[in-house]
Amino acid sequence: MRRFLTPLIVIFLIGLVSLMVKSIMGRQKEAEAGPTASAAVETPGIASTTAASAPGENTVAPAALHYPDLDKVRIPAGVPSQEVDYTGFRLSFNKENGTPNWVAWELLGSETDGAATRGSRKFFADYDVDGCPENSDYSNSGYDRGHMCPAADQKWSEDAMTDCFVMTNMCPQDHALNSGAWSTLEKRERIWAQRDSAIVIVSGPIYEKSDRQRIGDAEVRVPSAFFKVFVAPYLAQPRGIAFVYPNMTAPGSMEQYVMTIDEVERITGYDFFYALPDDIETAVESSSSFKDWNRNPRKR
C-alpha cells in the first residue's frame, strides 16, 4: 500500500506548488499593470456605504470609487490656454480674453462647511500667468469680479479660500446675475454635494464673435453668457446636468436655464468628463433631469 501512496503524495505536492506559483505570478502581473486610465480607485472623503434608502432613491454606490482627471477639460486646438493648479481647483486661462476658459473642481459634501471665511481677503493677480488682469482692471467698469469657483465652496481650507480670489478665477459679471441667479445656483451646488457625497463642477464664460466690449488696462473681454456643468459620478446611477445663463438679469426659475452637458459641449467646443468610462460619460452628458437634481437631500 505504501508503494501506491508515495507517488500519489508526490503528485499532490507538485500540483499544490504549481498552483501557488501561478497565484503569485498572477498577483505580480496585476501589480505591474496598475490601474487603467478610466479605472476607478477608492478615495477618502466619499461615503463608501449608505443607510437604507427610500424606494427609487439614487444613493451613493456601495464601495464608492474615485475617477481621476474629472477636473480636466479638452478644448479646441488654437484656443489660448495656460493651465494652472490652485488649492481646491484648477483652470485654463485665456490670455487673449483675460479670463479663464474653464475652472474645475471637485466638491465633497464634507467640504461645504468649515472655518475659512471671506473676511478681508483681497483679489490678487497671478503674475506667473500671462495676461492675468489686475484687481484695478474691474474698478468702475460696471461689472462684478465674478468668481467661477465660488468662495463659499472653499470654506474647508484657508489656502483654498485665499486662492479662489485670484484674478484668473474671475470674469466680468453683471451684478444682477452675480448676486441673483448665479448665487442661487452656487448655493444649490453645495446642497447637491452634501446629498450626493461628491460632485464635480466646471464653470466658465461663453463668448460670441460679437462680444467686443473690454474693460480696464488689461482689456478684459466681457462674455455674453456663462456655463456651469455638473456630474455626480459616484451614485448608483450617475447623473449630469448643465446650466447656461446670459450675462444679465436672469428671471424665472432655474429649470428654464437647464441644458444637457452635450449641448454645452456643442456651444463651447469643449470635452468635459472624458476620463469617465464611455458608457457613464454618454449617460450623464445626454440627459439633464432637473427634477432628479432638485430632489431634497435625504435626512440622515
BELDAMO-V537784 format. One record per backbone hydrogen bond with DSSP energy under -1.0 kcal/mol. NH is the residue of the N-H (numbers start at 1). CO is the residue of the C=O. E is the energy in kcal/mol with one decimal. If there is no record, write none. Layout:
nh:NH co:CO e:E
nh:NH co:CO e:E
This chain:
nh:5 co:1 e:-2.0
nh:6 co:2 e:-2.3
nh:8 co:4 e:-1.3
nh:9 co:5 e:-2.5
nh:10 co:6 e:-2.1
nh:11 co:7 e:-2.4
nh:12 co:8 e:-2.4
nh:13 co:9 e:-2.4
nh:14 co:10 e:-2.3
nh:15 co:11 e:-2.3
nh:16 co:12 e:-2.2
nh:17 co:13 e:-2.3
nh:18 co:14 e:-2.1
nh:19 co:15 e:-2.1
nh:20 co:16 e:-1.9
nh:21 co:17 e:-2.3
nh:22 co:18 e:-2.2
nh:23 co:19 e:-2.1
nh:24 co:20 e:-2.2
nh:25 co:21 e:-2.6
nh:26 co:22 e:-2.2
nh:27 co:23 e:-1.9
nh:28 co:24 e:-2.0
nh:29 co:25 e:-2.1
nh:30 co:26 e:-2.0
nh:31 co:27 e:-2.0
nh:32 co:28 e:-2.3
nh:33 co:29 e:-2.2
nh:34 co:30 e:-1.9
nh:39 co:36 e:-1.3
nh:41 co:66 e:-2.6
nh:57 co:54 e:-2.2
nh:59 co:57 e:-1.2
nh:61 co:234 e:-2.7
nh:63 co:48 e:-3.0
nh:66 co:41 e:-3.2
nh:72 co:69 e:-1.2
nh:74 co:271 e:-2.0
nh:79 co:76 e:-1.6
nh:82 co:93 e:-1.4
nh:84 co:91 e:-2.4
nh:86 co:89 e:-2.6
nh:89 co:86 e:-1.0
nh:90 co:104 e:-2.4
nh:91 co:84 e:-2.3
nh:92 co:102 e:-2.3
nh:93 co:82 e:-2.4
nh:94 co:99 e:-2.4
nh:98 co:94 e:-2.2
nh:101 co:92 e:-3.7
nh:102 co:92 e:-1.1
nh:103 co:203 e:-2.4
nh:104 co:90 e:-3.1
nh:105 co:201 e:-2.2
nh:107 co:199 e:-3.1
nh:109 co:197 e:-2.6
nh:111 co:108 e:-1.5
nh:112 co:109 e:-1.2
nh:116 co:155 e:-2.0
nh:121 co:118 e:-2.4
nh:124 co:165 e:-1.6
nh:129 co:126 e:-1.8
nh:132 co:129 e:-1.8
nh:137 co:134 e:-1.2
nh:138 co:135 e:-1.6
nh:141 co:138 e:-1.7
nh:144 co:173 e:-3.1
nh:146 co:144 e:-1.4
nh:146 co:171 e:-2.5
nh:148 co:169 e:-2.2
nh:153 co:150 e:-1.3
nh:154 co:151 e:-2.2
nh:157 co:154 e:-1.6
nh:161 co:157 e:-2.3
nh:162 co:158 e:-2.2
nh:163 co:159 e:-2.7
nh:164 co:160 e:-1.8
nh:165 co:162 e:-1.7
nh:166 co:163 e:-2.0
nh:167 co:124 e:-2.8
nh:169 co:166 e:-1.9
nh:170 co:167 e:-1.4
nh:171 co:146 e:-1.2
nh:173 co:144 e:-2.0
nh:178 co:174 e:-2.8
nh:179 co:175 e:-2.7
nh:182 co:177 e:-2.0
nh:184 co:180 e:-2.2
nh:185 co:181 e:-2.1
nh:186 co:182 e:-2.0
nh:187 co:183 e:-2.1
nh:188 co:184 e:-2.0
nh:189 co:185 e:-2.1
nh:190 co:186 e:-1.1
nh:191 co:187 e:-1.2
nh:192 co:188 e:-2.4
nh:193 co:189 e:-2.2
nh:194 co:190 e:-1.8
nh:195 co:191 e:-2.2
nh:196 co:192 e:-2.9
nh:197 co:193 e:-1.0
nh:198 co:196 e:-1.2
nh:199 co:107 e:-2.1
nh:200 co:231 e:-2.5
nh:201 co:105 e:-2.9
nh:202 co:229 e:-2.1
nh:203 co:103 e:-2.7
nh:204 co:227 e:-2.0
nh:206 co:225 e:-3.0
nh:211 co:208 e:-2.0
nh:212 co:210 e:-1.6
nh:215 co:220 e:-2.2
nh:219 co:216 e:-1.3
nh:220 co:215 e:-2.7
nh:221 co:97 e:-2.7
nh:222 co:213 e:-2.7
nh:224 co:206 e:-1.4
nh:225 co:206 e:-1.3
nh:226 co:245 e:-2.5
nh:227 co:204 e:-2.7
nh:228 co:243 e:-2.0
nh:229 co:202 e:-3.0
nh:230 co:241 e:-3.1
nh:231 co:200 e:-1.8
nh:232 co:239 e:-2.9
nh:236 co:59 e:-3.0
nh:239 co:232 e:-1.2
nh:241 co:230 e:-1.9
nh:242 co:259 e:-1.7
nh:243 co:228 e:-2.3
nh:244 co:257 e:-2.0
nh:245 co:226 e:-2.3
nh:247 co:224 e:-2.4
nh:248 co:246 e:-2.5
nh:256 co:253 e:-1.2
nh:257 co:254 e:-2.2
nh:258 co:255 e:-1.4
nh:259 co:242 e:-2.8
nh:262 co:285 e:-2.6
nh:264 co:260 e:-1.6
nh:265 co:261 e:-2.4
nh:266 co:262 e:-1.9
nh:267 co:263 e:-1.8
nh:268 co:264 e:-2.6
nh:269 co:265 e:-2.6
nh:271 co:74 e:-2.5
nh:276 co:273 e:-1.6
nh:281 co:277 e:-2.7
nh:282 co:278 e:-2.6
nh:283 co:279 e:-1.7
nh:284 co:280 e:-2.6
nh:285 co:281 e:-1.9
nh:286 co:282 e:-1.1
nh:290 co:288 e:-1.0
nh:293 co:289 e:-2.0
nh:294 co:290 e:-2.5
